[in-house]
Structures are given as structure tokens and as C-alpha cells.
Amino acid sequence: MIAAIKYLWNHPMGLKTTHFWGPAFNWGFVIAGILDMNKPPEKISRNMTLALVIYSSLFARFAWMITPRNYFLLTCHLTNITVQLNLLRQKYRYVPKVSL
């Protein structure tokens, strides 16, 4: 058990590095996007959602290109891209009700 903790602590992507804590906090974007799925579609911001798709796309590429590869960051941003694209799908499939 202690050996496993030492390994996680001293690993290049371990607990004492920004390679761990950066992605850990970026999961907040994913959680916020998942919570936004309960919003009415007219309240979803197209511009912000597109900005988050672009942001996560750039950082997913970064996570893939750095050495050693940061799979934790990559997973976070690929999940965020999926969540944000789903929000855009909800927004564009929404047909407002017209009352006469």
C-alpha cells in the first residue's frame, strides 16, 4: 500500500504535479456541462458552448502531444467535448412553442 502511494506521489504525472491537479480541476467544466443538461434549451449559450468545445479540443490535442502523454487530461477534455456537443444538439433540436 505504501509503495503504491509513493509511486503515485513520485510519478511524472503524480499527485504533486500540475499534470494531475490541472485535469482534476478541469473536471469542473464537465460537471457544470452535465448539470446544464437540465436547463431549458433556450437558456443554453451557443457562444459559450462553442468556446468550450474549441478550448477542450485544443487541450485534448495538447494532452496527446506532450511527453509523457497525460491521459487524465485527455479523458477530461474528450468528455467535455462530448458533453458540450450534446448541449449544442439540445439547443438546435429545440423548437420554441408559439402561442397564438
KOLFIDO-156503 format. One line per 3 residues: their letters; for each residue z, x, y of N, C-alpha, C, O. Coordinates in steps of 0.02 Angstrom, whole numbers. Layout:
N
A	Z,X,Y,Z,X,Y,Z,X,Y,Z,X,Y ~ ...
# end
This chain:
100
MIA	0,41,-60,0,0,0,0,43,63,-39,31,109 ~ 42,93,65,46,138,123,-19,177,131,-41,189,187 ~ -48,197,75,-112,233,78,-167,189,108,-208,214,146
AIK	-167,125,92,-217,79,119,-208,71,195,-256,69,232 ~ -146,67,217,-132,61,289,-153,124,325,-182,121,379 ~ -138,182,296,-159,246,327,-235,250,331,-263,274,380
YLW	-268,227,278,-341,228,277,-368,184,333,-413,205,370 ~ -342,123,341,-364,78,394,-348,106,463,-386,96,510 ~ -293,141,469,-274,169,534,-318,228,553,-338,234,611
NHP	-334,271,505,-371,333,520,-446,327,512,-482,375,527 ~ -471,272,488,-543,263,478,-579,265,545,-550,244,596 ~ -642,289,548,-679,291,612,-686,222,644,-695,218,705
MGL	-682,169,606,-684,101,633,-615,68,625,-610,6,625 ~ -564,108,620,-497,83,604,-461,48,661,-488,37,714 ~ -398,32,647,-358,-9,691,-341,25,758,-322,-10,805
KTT	-347,90,762,-330,123,825,-391,137,869,-387,175,917 ~ -448,106,852,-509,119,890,-534,56,925,-516,0,907 ~ -577,67,974,-610,10,1006,-663,-20,960,-685,-76,972
HFW	-683,16,909,-731,-12,860,-701,-70,821,-737,-111,793 ~ -635,-73,820,-602,-130,788,-582,-183,839,-596,-242,830 ~ -549,-162,893,-521,-210,941,-574,-245,983,-565,-302,1003
GPA	-630,-211,998,-684,-243,1034,-710,-305,997,-711,-359,1025 ~ -731,-296,934,-754,-354,896,-699,-406,885,-712,-466,885 ~ -637,-383,876,-583,-431,865,-577,-479,924,-568,-539,914
FNW	-582,-453,984,-577,-497,1043,-642,-535,1055,-640,-590,1084 ~ -699,-508,1033,-763,-544,1040,-765,-607,997,-805,-652,1011 ~ -724,-611,946,-722,-672,906,-699,-731,949,-710,-789,930
GFV	-669,-717,1006,-651,-772,1052,-712,-811,1076,-708,-871,1085 ~ -768,-776,1086,-830,-811,1105,-853,-858,1050,-875,-914,1063 ~ -847,-835,988,-867,-876,931,-822,-937,926,-847,-993,916
IAG	-757,-928,932,-710,-984,927,-723,-1034,984,-722,-1094,972 ~ -735,-1009,1044,-749,-1053,1101,-813,-1093,1088,-817,-1153,1104 ~ -864,-1061,1060,-926,-1096,1044,-916,-1149,991,-944,-1204,996
ILD	-876,-1134,941,-862,-1184,889,-824,-1243,919,-839,-1301,901 ~ -777,-1230,963,-741,-1285,996,-787,-1326,1042,-776,-1386,1051 ~ -838,-1293,1071,-885,-1329,1114,-929,-1377,1075,-961,-1421,1105
MNK	-932,-1371,1009,-973,-1417,970,-947,-1488,974,-983,-1535,958 ~ -885,-1497,995,-857,-1564,1004,-872,-1593,1073,-857,-1651,1086 ~ -901,-1553,1117,-918,-1577,1184,-977,-1625,1181,-1019,-1620,1136
PPE	-981,-1671,1228,-1042,-1711,1234,-1101,-1665,1252,-1092,-1618,1290 ~ -1160,-1677,1225,-1217,-1632,1237,-1234,-1622,1311,-1259,-1569,1330 ~ -1222,-1673,1353,-1239,-1665,1424,-1192,-1616,1459,-1207,-1595,1515
KIS	-1136,-1598,1428,-1090,-1550,1458,-1102,-1478,1435,-1069,-1432,1459 ~ -1149,-1468,1390,-1165,-1401,1366,-1211,-1368,1417,-1263,-1396,1435 ~ -1192,-1309,1440,-1231,-1273,1490,-1288,-1234,1455,-1275,-1189,1416
RNM	-1349,-1253,1472,-1407,-1219,1443,-1408,-1145,1463,-1420,-1102,1422 ~ -1396,-1131,1527,-1400,-1063,1552,-1346,-1018,1521,-1360,-962,1501 ~ -1285,-1043,1517,-1231,-1003,1487,-1243,-992,1413,-1231,-938,1388
TLA	-1267,-1043,1379,-1280,-1036,1308,-1335,-985,1295,-1330,-944,1250 ~ -1388,-988,1335,-1442,-938,1329,-1417,-867,1345,-1436,-819,1313 ~ -1374,-862,1396,-1345,-797,1413,-1305,-769,1355,-1308,-709,1341
LVI	-1267,-811,1321,-1227,-788,1264,-1271,-770,1205,-1254,-724,1167 ~ -1327,-804,1196,-1374,-785,1143,-1403,-715,1157,-1407,-674,1112 ~ -1423,-703,1219,-1451,-638,1238,-1397,-583,1232,-1411,-530,1204
YSS	-1338,-597,1257,-1282,-549,1253,-1268,-530,1181,-1262,-471,1164 ~ -1262,-580,1138,-1245,-567,1068,-1303,-533,1032,-1292,-492,987 ~ -1364,-548,1051,-1422,-515,1021,-1422,-440,1037,-1435,-398,993
LFA	-1408,-424,1099,-1406,-353,1119,-1350,-316,1084,-1359,-260,1060 ~ -1292,-347,1080,-1235,-312,1048,-1241,-311,972,-1214,-266,940 ~ -1277,-359,943,-1289,-356,871,-1334,-296,856,-1323,-261,807
RFA	-1384,-285,898,-1427,-227,889,-1387,-163,898,-1395,-115,860 ~ -1344,-161,949,-1302,-103,960,-1258,-88,900,-1253,-31,878 ~ -1227,-141,871,-1183,-132,813,-1222,-105,753,-1194,-68,712
WMI	-1285,-122,748,-1326,-98,693,-1349,-26,704,-1355,12,656 ~ -1360,-7,766,-1390,58,781,-1339,115,786,-1357,173,774 ~ -1276,101,802,-1228,155,810,-1209,184,742,-1217,153,690
TPR	-1184,244,744,-1160,277,683,-1086,292,690,-1067,322,740 ~ -1045,272,644,-1060,229,586,-1071,157,608,-1045,136,659 ~ -1110,120,569,-1126,51,585,-1062,10,588,-1017,18,547
NYF	-1059,-33,638,-1000,-75,648,-1015,-145,622,-1038,-188,659 ~ -1001,-156,558,-1016,-220,526,-972,-276,552,-992,-334,552 ~ -912,-259,574,-867,-309,603,-897,-337,668,-898,-398,678
LLT	-922,-294,711,-954,-315,773,-1020,-351,758,-1035,-402,790 ~ -1058,-326,711,-1121,-357,692,-1110,-429,668,-1145,-475,689 ~ -1062,-438,624,-1047,-504,598,-1025,-552,653,-1045,-610,655
CHL	-984,-527,698,-960,-567,754,-1019,-592,796,-1023,-652,811 ~ -1064,-548,814,-1119,-568,858,-1172,-609,822,-1202,-653,853 ~ -1185,-596,759,-1232,-638,722,-1204,-709,715,-1241,-758,718
TNI	-1139,-714,705,-1107,-780,702,-1112,-815,769,-1125,-875,772 ~ -1100,-778,823,-1104,-807,890,-1175,-831,905,-1184,-884,935 ~ -1225,-792,885,-1295,-814,896,-1307,-880,860,-1337,-926,889
TVQ	-1283,-886,799,-1292,-947,760,-1257,-1007,794,-1286,-1061,799 ~ -1196,-996,817,-1158,-1050,850,-1193,-1071,915,-1200,-1131,927 ~ -1214,-1023,955,-1245,-1039,1019,-1313,-1074,1010,-1329,-1120,1047
LNL	-1352,-1052,960,-1415,-1085,947,-1404,-1157,922,-1443,-1201,937 ~ -1350,-1167,886,-1334,-1235,865,-1315,-1278,925,-1333,-1337,928 ~ -1280,-1249,973,-1264,-1287,1034,-1327,-1305,1072,-1333,-1360,1099
LRQ	-1375,-1258,1076,-1439,-1273,1109,-1476,-1329,1072,-1506,-1373,1103 ~ -1474,-1327,1005,-1505,-1379,966,-1474,-1447,982,-1509,-1497,990 ~ -1408,-1449,986,-1374,-1511,1003,-1396,-1536,1072,-1407,-1595,1082
KYR	-1401,-1490,1119,-1419,-1509,1188,-1489,-1538,1190,-1501,-1588,1225 ~ -1537,-1507,1155,-1606,-1530,1160,-1623,-1589,1115,-1674,-1621,1125 ~ -1581,-1603,1065,-1592,-1662,1024,-1559,-1724,1054,-1570,-1780,1031
YVP	-1518,-1713,1105,-1483,-1768,1137,-1531,-1810,1178,-1570,-1784,1218 ~ -1528,-1875,1167,-1568,-1922,1206,-1518,-1965,1245,-1481,-2004,1216 ~ -1519,-1959,1312,-1470,-1998,1351,-1485,-2073,1345,-1542,-2095,1341
KVS	-1431,-2111,1344,-1438,-2183,1340,-1453,-2211,1410,-1418,-2196,1458 ~ -1504,-2251,1414,-1523,-2280,1478,-1497,-2352,1478,-1513,-2392,1435 ~ -1457,-2366,1529,-1432,-2435,1535,-1469,-2471,1590,-1479,-2443,1644
L	-1490,-2531,1576,-1528,-2570,1625,-1485,-2622,1658,-1509,-2659,1700
# end
